Amino acid sequence: MQHDSEYASPILRELRLGTKTLDVSDVIVDYREHARQKQALTTNKTRATFAATLRGEEQPQKPPKCLCGLPHWYIHCFYLNQNAPDRPTDFKPNKKVQDKILKLMKNDKIKAQVETALKRGSPPTPHTQGNKGKGKEPKPDAPASEDNSDDEQGSIKSFPAIIAQSFATQRDSRPTTLELSWIADTGTTHHVCNRYMRKRFTKTRNAGLDDFVICGNTRVPIKSFGNVTVNARNGKKSKVITLRDVAYVPSFIGNLISIAKCNEKGVHMDTKSLRLYKDNTIVCVLVPSEGQFFLELHQAESSSAITSAATIRSLPAEQWHRVFAYANHHAIKALPMTVTGVEFTNDIMSTHCDVCARAKAYQLIVRDSSPEEDRNEPFFRVSSDLIQMTPAYNQHEWITHVECTKSNYVFTRTHMLKSDCNTLILDILSMIERRFDALTAFFRTDSERSLNTAFKAKLKRRGITIEVSAPYTPA
């Protein structure tokens, strides 16, 4: 039998002094409240690592970045372990790398963790990992004052929820698809949102000490309750859905829409036709992905696109000049001392560069055999641009801007989704033709990626030529 000495000690003291009489029922109620508050404080500090994918399949653990800059365990490092496997007998250390390691080893915490890893003799496995950071290798790029006791690949806070499935992932500094999206979940008993929905969240009341979101045997306190908006789709149209009494848990791994709560409002989910409906009316459509049903899906950047290992490149000075946007020769000479991984194959840099000569020329004579076609009629040539703004009260955060290059007449339309600009531009061109009795022949843009192939095909069928401006210049 276990006891809570923190709670029992003051009660025993009062009993000895005779200042308190023991009422068992009152003590039970009081202790339950004490245990609930204590668990809320301790759970918030608990950290757990879930090595799993979205479908719950266990993933092999990847080695972290070593002090030498390469991704491997300390025991496999040729600089830290002279008895490392496959270490050549004639291994010659790189002086720059060795100096970097010696500088990092001055940190007592890093030094102690390296020694622990070498004494262990083998890389840690998922079965030997603990929450106290025993035998874990620190991140070499972290400052000396930073706590390196977390998991080598970065740990995550416990994400509790009363849901049928548990979502787990190795945390990255970038948000994941789950954190940015909204999922229709049949297992959760409450709507839940995280810190990435903070701008949409409107607080209505504070959460109590006994308000938790639970997943399995893990729980975390709810910060507050409020209303939040979801940008769903109904066919080709966008639709804003407002959820009320949503639990705001900043560290939660996803944003969940409780189907049980929706059923209370008469909204039901059809997994066959992928929709939410009410009284035979479609509320919104669902997007299936990775075994989940999303009301709002935002794909996160893949880890391969946002992480890379440092490598040393040896290139001629002329090529480094082009790589660094034609910087002057003083900046190029200083690269090996200021940029990690830069080496020169030759120290001689040509004094003449054709691109630099053209860029610094005071006068350029253009001999263009096909000059730009121009007329004095308004709306003969229009330019377009897409502007992002802070989300407004109606969740519109994009501005489509169309301007006549001759008369400077401007059309502006606001919209919620970036892709809505295709339909809005076609509507503006039709309005120009109907209201101003003018035909647009040229449409100028700055290579906007939101203008899809179908939009360009429609312009071509209407006899409108698309002009693309040079990069980094106004449309």
C-alpha positions as CSV (number, residue, x, y, z in Angstrom):
1,M,0.0,0.0,0.0
2,Q,1.3,3.5,-0.9
3,H,0.6,6.8,0.8
4,D,1.1,10.4,0.0
5,S,3.4,11.8,2.7
6,E,3.0,15.4,1.4
7,Y,-0.7,15.3,2.1
8,A,-0.7,13.1,5.2
9,S,2.0,14.8,7.3
10,P,0.1,18.0,8.2
11,I,-3.1,16.0,9.0
12,L,-1.1,13.7,11.3
13,R,0.4,16.8,13.1
14,E,-3.1,18.3,13.6
15,L,-4.4,15.0,15.0
16,R,-1.5,14.8,17.5
17,L,-2.1,18.4,18.7
18,G,-5.8,17.7,18.9
19,T,-6.7,20.7,16.7
20,K,-8.6,18.5,14.2
21,T,-11.1,15.6,14.3
22,L,-10.9,13.0,11.6
23,D,-14.0,12.8,9.3
24,V,-13.3,10.0,6.7
25,S,-15.7,11.2,4.1
26,D,-14.4,14.8,4.2
27,V,-10.8,13.6,4.0
28,I,-11.6,11.4,1.0
29,V,-13.2,14.4,-0.9
30,D,-10.3,16.7,0.1
31,Y,-7.6,14.2,-0.9
32,R,-9.2,13.6,-4.3
33,E,-9.1,17.4,-5.0
34,H,-5.4,17.4,-3.8
35,A,-4.5,14.5,-6.1
36,R,-6.3,16.1,-9.0
37,Q,-4.3,19.4,-8.7
38,K,-1.0,17.5,-8.1
39,Q,-1.5,15.4,-11.2
40,A,-2.3,18.5,-13.3
41,L,1.0,20.1,-12.2
42,T,3.2,17.0,-12.7
43,T,1.6,15.9,-16.0
44,N,2.4,19.3,-17.6
45,K,6.1,18.6,-17.0
46,T,6.0,15.1,-18.3
47,R,7.7,14.5,-21.6
48,A,7.3,11.4,-23.7
49,T,8.6,10.3,-27.0
50,F,6.3,8.3,-29.3
51,A,8.4,6.6,-32.1
52,A,5.5,5.9,-34.5
53,T,4.0,7.0,-37.7
54,L,0.5,8.3,-38.4
55,R,-0.7,4.7,-38.7
56,G,1.1,3.6,-35.6
57,E,3.9,1.6,-37.2
58,E,7.1,1.7,-35.3
59,Q,9.9,3.4,-37.1
60,P,13.7,2.7,-36.8
61,Q,15.5,5.3,-34.8
62,K,17.8,7.5,-36.8
63,P,21.2,8.6,-35.5
64,P,21.5,12.3,-34.5
65,K,24.1,14.8,-35.7
66,C,27.4,14.1,-34.1
67,L,29.9,16.7,-32.8
68,C,31.9,16.2,-36.0
69,G,28.8,17.3,-38.1
70,L,28.0,13.8,-39.5
71,P,24.8,11.8,-38.7
72,H,26.0,8.9,-36.6
73,W,26.2,7.7,-33.0
74,Y,29.1,8.9,-30.8
75,I,30.5,5.3,-30.6
76,H,30.9,5.3,-34.4
77,C,32.7,8.7,-34.6
78,F,36.3,8.4,-35.7
79,Y,37.2,11.6,-33.7
80,L,35.6,10.6,-30.4
81,N,36.3,6.8,-30.3
82,Q,39.7,5.5,-31.4
83,N,38.2,2.0,-31.3
84,A,35.3,2.9,-33.5
85,P,34.2,0.1,-36.0
86,D,35.7,0.5,-39.5
87,R,38.0,3.2,-38.3
88,P,41.1,3.3,-40.7
89,T,44.4,2.7,-39.0
90,D,45.9,5.6,-41.0
91,F,43.0,8.0,-40.2
92,K,44.1,11.6,-40.3
93,P,41.7,14.0,-38.5
94,N,40.6,17.3,-40.1
95,K,42.1,20.1,-38.1
96,K,39.0,22.3,-38.4
97,V,36.7,19.5,-37.3
98,Q,39.0,18.6,-34.4
99,D,39.1,22.2,-33.2
100,K,35.4,22.4,-33.3
101,I,35.0,19.2,-31.2
102,L,37.5,20.4,-28.6
103,K,35.6,23.6,-28.3
104,L,32.3,21.8,-27.8
105,M,33.9,19.3,-25.3
106,K,34.6,22.3,-23.0
107,N,31.0,22.2,-22.1
108,D,30.8,19.8,-19.0
109,K,27.3,18.6,-19.9
110,I,28.2,17.6,-23.4
111,K,31.5,16.0,-22.2
112,A,29.7,14.0,-19.6
113,Q,27.0,12.8,-22.1
114,V,29.7,11.8,-24.6
115,E,31.6,9.8,-22.0
116,T,28.3,8.1,-21.0
117,A,27.6,7.2,-24.6
118,L,31.1,5.8,-25.1
119,K,30.9,3.7,-21.9
120,R,27.5,2.3,-22.9
121,G,29.2,0.8,-26.0
122,S,26.1,0.6,-28.2
123,P,23.5,3.0,-29.6
124,P,20.3,3.4,-27.5
125,T,17.3,1.4,-28.6
126,P,13.6,2.4,-28.3
127,H,13.4,-0.2,-25.4
128,T,16.2,1.4,-23.4
129,Q,15.1,5.0,-23.8
130,G,13.7,6.8,-20.7
131,N,12.1,10.1,-19.9
132,K,15.1,11.2,-17.8
133,G,17.5,11.5,-20.7
134,K,19.9,8.7,-19.5
135,G,22.6,7.9,-22.0
136,K,21.4,10.3,-24.6
137,E,23.6,12.3,-26.9
138,P,23.2,16.1,-27.0
139,K,22.8,18.2,-30.0
140,P,26.2,19.7,-30.9
141,D,24.7,22.9,-32.3
142,A,22.9,23.7,-29.0
143,P,24.5,26.4,-26.7
144,A,26.1,25.5,-23.5
145,S,23.3,26.7,-21.4
146,E,20.6,24.8,-23.3
147,D,19.2,21.6,-21.7
148,N,20.3,18.7,-23.9
149,S,18.8,16.0,-21.8
150,D,15.9,15.5,-24.2
151,D,15.7,12.7,-26.8
152,E,18.4,12.9,-29.5
153,Q,15.9,13.5,-32.3
154,G,13.8,15.9,-30.2
155,S,11.1,14.9,-27.8
156,I,7.5,16.0,-27.7
157,K,5.1,16.8,-24.9
158,S,2.4,14.4,-24.1
159,F,-0.6,15.0,-26.2
160,P,-3.7,13.8,-24.5
161,A,-7.2,13.4,-25.9
162,I,-10.2,11.1,-25.5
163,I,-9.9,9.7,-29.0
164,A,-10.1,6.3,-30.6
165,Q,-6.7,6.5,-32.2
166,S,-3.4,8.0,-30.7
167,F,-1.5,10.2,-33.0
168,A,2.3,10.2,-32.6
169,T,5.3,11.6,-34.5
170,Q,8.9,12.6,-34.0
171,R,8.7,16.3,-33.5
172,D,10.3,18.8,-35.8
173,S,10.9,22.5,-35.5
174,R,8.3,22.9,-38.4
175,P,4.6,22.2,-37.9
176,T,3.3,18.8,-39.1
177,T,0.3,18.2,-41.4
178,L,-1.7,17.0,-38.3
179,E,-1.0,20.2,-36.4
180,L,-2.1,22.4,-39.3
181,S,-5.2,20.5,-40.3
182,W,-8.7,19.7,-39.0
183,I,-9.8,16.0,-38.6
184,A,-13.3,14.6,-38.3
185,D,-12.9,12.1,-35.4
186,T,-15.5,9.7,-34.2
187,G,-13.7,8.8,-31.0
188,T,-13.1,12.2,-29.4
189,T,-15.8,13.5,-27.0
190,H,-14.9,17.2,-27.5
191,H,-13.6,19.6,-30.1
192,V,-9.9,20.2,-29.6
193,C,-7.5,22.8,-31.2
194,N,-3.8,23.6,-30.7
195,R,-1.5,26.6,-30.8
196,Y,-1.5,26.8,-34.6
197,M,-5.2,27.8,-34.5
198,R,-4.6,30.6,-32.0
199,K,-5.4,33.4,-34.5
200,R,-8.8,31.8,-35.2
201,F,-9.6,31.0,-31.5
202,T,-11.8,33.3,-29.5
203,K,-11.8,32.7,-25.8
204,T,-15.1,32.5,-24.0
205,R,-14.2,31.0,-20.6
206,N,-11.3,29.8,-18.5
207,A,-10.7,26.1,-17.9
208,G,-10.9,24.7,-14.4
209,L,-8.3,22.6,-12.6
210,D,-10.2,19.4,-13.3
211,D,-10.5,20.1,-17.1
212,F,-8.2,17.6,-18.9
213,V,-7.8,16.1,-22.3
214,I,-6.9,12.4,-21.9
215,C,-5.3,9.8,-24.2
216,G,-4.7,6.4,-22.7
217,N,-3.1,7.0,-19.3
218,T,-1.7,10.4,-20.2
219,R,-3.5,13.7,-19.5
220,V,-2.8,17.4,-19.9
221,P,-4.8,20.4,-18.6
222,I,-7.0,22.4,-20.9
223,K,-5.9,26.1,-21.1
224,S,-9.3,27.6,-22.0
225,F,-12.5,27.1,-24.0
226,G,-13.8,29.2,-26.9
227,N,-15.0,29.4,-30.5
228,V,-12.8,28.6,-33.5
229,T,-13.4,28.7,-37.3
230,V,-12.7,25.9,-39.8
231,N,-12.2,26.7,-43.5
232,A,-13.9,23.7,-45.1
233,R,-15.0,23.1,-48.7
234,N,-18.5,22.4,-50.1
235,G,-17.7,21.3,-53.7
236,K,-15.9,24.2,-55.4
237,K,-17.0,26.7,-52.8
238,S,-15.3,27.5,-49.6
239,K,-17.3,27.5,-46.4
240,V,-16.5,28.8,-42.9
241,I,-17.7,26.6,-40.0
242,T,-17.7,27.9,-36.5
243,L,-17.2,25.5,-33.7
244,R,-18.3,26.4,-30.2
245,D,-16.9,25.4,-26.8
246,V,-13.6,24.2,-28.2
247,A,-10.9,23.0,-25.8
248,Y,-7.7,24.9,-26.4
249,V,-4.6,22.8,-25.8
250,P,-1.5,24.5,-27.2
251,S,0.7,21.4,-27.3
252,F,-1.9,19.1,-28.9
253,I,-0.7,17.1,-31.9
254,G,-3.8,17.9,-34.1
255,N,-7.1,19.7,-34.4
256,L,-10.1,17.4,-33.8
257,I,-13.8,17.9,-34.6
258,S,-15.9,15.6,-32.5
259,I,-18.5,13.8,-34.5
260,A,-20.4,13.1,-31.3
261,K,-20.7,16.8,-30.7
262,C,-21.8,17.3,-34.4
263,N,-24.5,14.6,-33.9
264,E,-26.0,16.5,-31.0
265,K,-26.5,19.4,-33.5
266,G,-28.0,17.1,-36.1
267,V,-24.9,17.0,-38.3
268,H,-23.8,13.5,-39.3
269,M,-20.8,12.0,-41.2
270,D,-21.1,9.8,-44.3
271,T,-17.8,8.0,-44.8
272,K,-19.0,6.5,-48.1
273,S,-19.8,9.8,-49.9
274,L,-17.2,11.7,-47.8
275,R,-19.3,14.5,-46.5
276,L,-21.0,16.0,-43.4
277,Y,-24.7,16.5,-43.9
278,K,-27.7,17.8,-42.0
279,D,-31.3,17.1,-43.0
280,N,-30.2,15.9,-46.5
281,T,-28.2,19.1,-47.0
282,I,-24.4,18.9,-47.4
283,V,-22.6,20.9,-44.8
284,C,-19.1,20.2,-46.2
285,V,-17.0,17.6,-48.0
286,L,-14.3,15.5,-46.4
287,V,-10.8,14.9,-47.8
288,P,-9.4,11.4,-47.1
289,S,-5.6,11.2,-46.4
290,E,-3.4,8.8,-44.5
291,G,-6.4,6.9,-43.2
292,Q,-8.1,10.1,-41.7
293,F,-11.0,12.3,-42.9
294,F,-10.0,16.0,-43.0
295,L,-12.3,19.0,-43.1
296,E,-9.4,21.3,-43.7
297,L,-6.1,19.8,-45.0
298,H,-2.8,21.7,-45.1
299,Q,0.2,19.6,-46.2
300,A,3.3,20.4,-44.2
301,E,6.7,20.7,-45.7
302,S,8.4,17.3,-45.9
303,S,11.4,16.7,-43.6
304,S,13.6,16.0,-46.6
305,A,12.9,19.5,-47.9
306,I,13.7,21.3,-44.6
307,T,16.7,19.3,-43.2
308,S,20.1,18.8,-44.7
309,A,23.5,17.7,-43.5
310,A,26.5,20.0,-43.7
311,T,29.0,19.0,-46.4
312,I,32.3,20.5,-47.6
313,R,32.3,21.7,-51.3
314,S,35.4,22.5,-53.2
315,L,34.7,24.7,-56.2
316,P,36.6,27.3,-58.3
317,A,36.4,30.9,-57.0
318,E,34.5,31.9,-60.2
319,Q,31.8,29.4,-59.4
320,W,31.5,30.5,-55.8
321,H,31.1,34.0,-57.3
322,R,28.1,32.9,-59.2
323,V,26.7,30.8,-56.3
324,F,26.6,33.8,-54.0
325,A,24.7,36.0,-56.4
326,Y,27.9,37.6,-58.0
327,A,29.2,39.1,-54.8
328,N,32.4,41.2,-55.1
329,H,35.9,39.7,-54.9
330,H,36.4,40.9,-51.3
331,A,33.4,38.9,-50.1
332,I,34.4,35.8,-52.1
333,K,37.9,35.8,-50.6
334,A,36.4,35.9,-47.1
335,L,34.1,32.9,-47.7
336,P,36.3,30.1,-46.4
337,M,36.7,32.0,-43.1
338,T,33.1,33.0,-42.6
339,V,31.0,30.1,-44.2
340,T,31.3,26.5,-43.1
341,G,31.9,24.0,-45.9
342,V,33.4,26.4,-48.5
343,E,36.8,25.6,-50.0
344,F,38.5,27.0,-53.1
345,T,40.2,24.8,-55.7
346,N,42.0,27.9,-57.0
347,D,42.7,31.3,-55.4
348,I,42.6,33.2,-58.7
349,M,39.4,35.0,-59.6
350,S,38.9,36.5,-63.0
351,T,38.7,40.3,-63.0
352,H,36.1,40.2,-65.7
353,C,32.6,38.8,-65.3
354,D,30.1,39.3,-68.1
355,V,27.1,39.4,-65.8
356,C,28.7,41.9,-63.4
357,A,29.7,44.1,-66.4
358,R,26.2,44.2,-67.7
359,A,24.7,44.8,-64.3
360,K,27.0,47.8,-63.6
361,A,26.7,49.3,-67.1
362,Y,25.5,52.8,-67.3
363,Q,23.7,52.3,-70.6
364,L,22.4,49.2,-72.4
365,I,21.4,49.3,-76.1
366,V,18.5,47.0,-76.7
367,R,18.0,45.6,-80.2
368,D,14.7,43.7,-79.9
369,S,13.3,42.5,-83.2
370,S,9.8,42.0,-81.6
371,P,8.9,45.2,-79.7
372,E,6.0,45.1,-77.2
373,E,2.7,45.6,-78.9
374,D,0.9,48.6,-77.5
375,R,-2.3,50.6,-78.1
376,N,-4.0,53.7,-76.6
377,E,-7.2,51.8,-75.7
378,P,-7.9,51.2,-72.1
379,F,-7.9,47.6,-70.8
380,F,-5.9,46.4,-73.9
381,R,-3.2,45.2,-71.5
382,V,-3.9,44.4,-67.8
383,S,-1.6,43.3,-65.0
384,S,-2.4,41.1,-62.1
385,D,-0.9,40.5,-58.7
386,L,-1.9,38.5,-55.5
387,I,-1.4,40.1,-52.1
388,Q,-1.6,38.4,-48.7
389,M,-3.0,40.2,-45.7
390,T,-3.9,39.5,-42.1
391,P,-7.1,37.4,-41.9
392,A,-10.2,39.7,-41.8
393,Y,-13.4,39.2,-39.8
394,N,-14.8,37.0,-42.6
395,Q,-11.5,34.9,-42.8
396,H,-10.5,36.5,-46.1
397,E,-6.7,36.8,-46.2
398,W,-5.9,37.2,-50.0
399,I,-6.4,40.2,-52.3
400,T,-6.6,39.8,-56.1
401,H,-5.4,43.0,-57.8
402,V,-6.0,43.7,-61.5
403,E,-4.9,47.0,-63.0
404,C,-5.2,48.5,-66.5
405,T,-1.6,49.6,-67.5
406,K,-3.0,52.4,-69.7
407,S,-5.7,54.1,-67.5
408,N,-4.5,52.7,-64.1
409,Y,-8.0,51.6,-63.4
410,V,-7.9,49.1,-60.5
411,F,-10.1,46.1,-59.6
412,T,-9.6,44.4,-56.2
413,R,-11.3,41.4,-54.8
414,T,-10.8,39.7,-51.4
415,H,-11.1,36.0,-50.9
416,M,-10.4,33.2,-48.4
417,L,-8.4,30.7,-50.4
418,K,-5.4,31.5,-52.6
419,S,-6.7,29.3,-55.5
420,D,-9.9,31.5,-55.7
421,C,-7.9,34.1,-57.7
422,N,-8.4,32.0,-60.9
423,T,-12.2,32.4,-60.9
424,L,-12.1,36.1,-59.7
425,I,-9.7,37.2,-62.5
426,L,-12.0,35.5,-65.2
427,D,-15.0,37.4,-63.6
428,I,-13.1,40.7,-63.8
429,L,-12.2,40.1,-67.5
430,S,-15.8,39.4,-68.3
431,M,-17.0,42.5,-66.4
432,I,-14.5,44.6,-68.4
433,E,-15.9,43.2,-71.6
434,R,-19.5,43.8,-70.6
435,R,-19.4,47.1,-68.6
436,F,-16.6,49.0,-70.5
437,D,-17.1,47.4,-73.9
438,A,-13.4,46.7,-74.1
439,L,-11.5,43.6,-75.0
440,T,-8.3,42.6,-73.2
441,A,-5.6,41.2,-75.4
442,F,-2.6,40.9,-73.0
443,F,-2.6,39.6,-69.4
444,R,0.6,40.3,-67.5
445,T,1.6,38.3,-64.4
446,D,4.7,37.7,-62.3
447,S,4.6,33.9,-62.7
448,E,2.0,33.4,-59.9
449,R,1.9,29.7,-59.2
450,S,-1.8,29.9,-58.1
451,L,-2.8,30.5,-61.7
452,N,-3.4,26.9,-62.8
453,T,-3.3,25.2,-66.2
454,A,-7.1,25.4,-66.6
455,F,-7.0,29.2,-66.1
456,K,-4.3,29.7,-68.7
457,A,-6.2,27.4,-71.2
458,K,-9.4,29.6,-70.7
459,L,-7.3,32.8,-71.5
460,K,-5.9,31.1,-74.6
461,R,-9.4,30.2,-75.8
462,R,-10.5,33.8,-75.4
463,G,-7.5,35.0,-77.4
464,I,-5.7,36.6,-74.5
465,T,-1.9,36.4,-74.5
466,I,-0.2,35.8,-71.2
467,E,2.9,38.0,-70.5
468,V,5.3,37.0,-67.7
469,S,7.4,39.7,-66.1
470,A,11.0,39.1,-65.2
471,P,11.7,37.6,-61.7
472,Y,11.7,40.1,-58.8
473,T,10.2,42.9,-60.8
474,P,6.6,44.3,-60.6
475,A,4.0,42.7,-62.8
